[in-house]
Amino acid sequence: MNNKVGGDNNERPQRPAQYRRDDQEKPPSQTHHRQDETSSTPAAAAPETFSQYIEGLSTFKKIAYSLVIALLVIMTTYYYASMNTTKEIPSFINAKDSYQLNEMVRQAKDTNKPVIIYFYAAWCPYCHMVEKNVLRKNSVQKNLKNIVAISVDATTMTQATMGMMDDYNVRGFPTFIVYDQYGEIIEPYQLQGKISAAGMNGALEDIMKPM
């Protein structure tokens, strides 16, 4: 009989089709699951603070935010200035340029009158305080009547304004430059910053004393 387990070709018996395992074909659910695991990335953590949020912005967005903030500051400042600025300060004459300012000082010297020059700006909060709490006081106004009082509005930095500021080395507001009746600048009375009514009256009364 020729009933051999294997023929001469040493062929292996084939499994039935339902028991075969094809490694190249996976169930669709398992295949998609493995692809999701390898391709998915963890979500970025949300910023916890405002500084972290700013650091995460692009350069263009940072510049845009800076411009918006600067614009808001400028608009707020000018709004405050328009609501509080005194267009005309009592007893003061406004000088428009260096020539006019120097001419006023020269005329005061010729008549032996002291001079006070007030540099201010509409956006300066201390200037509003000085105008309200110092320059409008009756005692200060009384002393200013005997003095040539000149004002320089530096709200807008024009060429003429910067020229007057350079002539008197003005670097901040409010600044008061005081001349005696002989046309000499009194160094201690280059008042700057916050000034009280008492301090102003002391300076005015001092320069009016005869030498």
Stockholm file with secondary structure:
# STOCKHOLM 1.0

chainA/1-211         MNNKVGGDNNERPQRPAQYRRDDQEKPPSQTHHRQDETSSTPAAAAPETFSQYIEGLSTFKKIAYSLVIALLVIMTTYYYASMNTTKEIPSFINAKDSYQLNEMVRQAKDTNKPVIIYFYAAWCPYCHMVEKNVLRKNSVQKNLKNIVAISVDATTMTQATMGMMDDYNVRGFPTFIVYDQYGEIIEPYQLQGKISAAGMNGALEDIMKPM
#=GR chainA/1-211 SS CCCCSSCTTCCCCCCCGGGCCCTTCCCHHHHHHHHHHHHCCCCCCCCSSHHHHHHTSCHHHHHHHHHHHHHHHHHHHHHHHHHHCCSSCTTEEECCSHHHHHHHHHHHHHTTCCEEEEEECTTCHHHHHHIIIIITSHHHHHHHTTSEEEEEECSSCCHHHHHHHHHTTCCSSSEEEEECTTSCBCGGGCEESSCCHHHHHHHHHHHTSCC
#=GC SS_cons         CCCCSSCTTCCCCCCCGGGCCCTTCCCHHHHHHHHHHHHCCCCCCCCSSHHHHHHTSCHHHHHHHHHHHHHHHHHHHHHHHHHHCCSSCTTEEECCSHHHHHHHHHHHHHTTCCEEEEEECTTCHHHHHHIIIIITSHHHHHHHTTSEEEEEECSSCCHHHHHHHHHTTCCSSSEEEEECTTSCBCGGGCEESSCCHHHHHHHHHHHTSCC
//
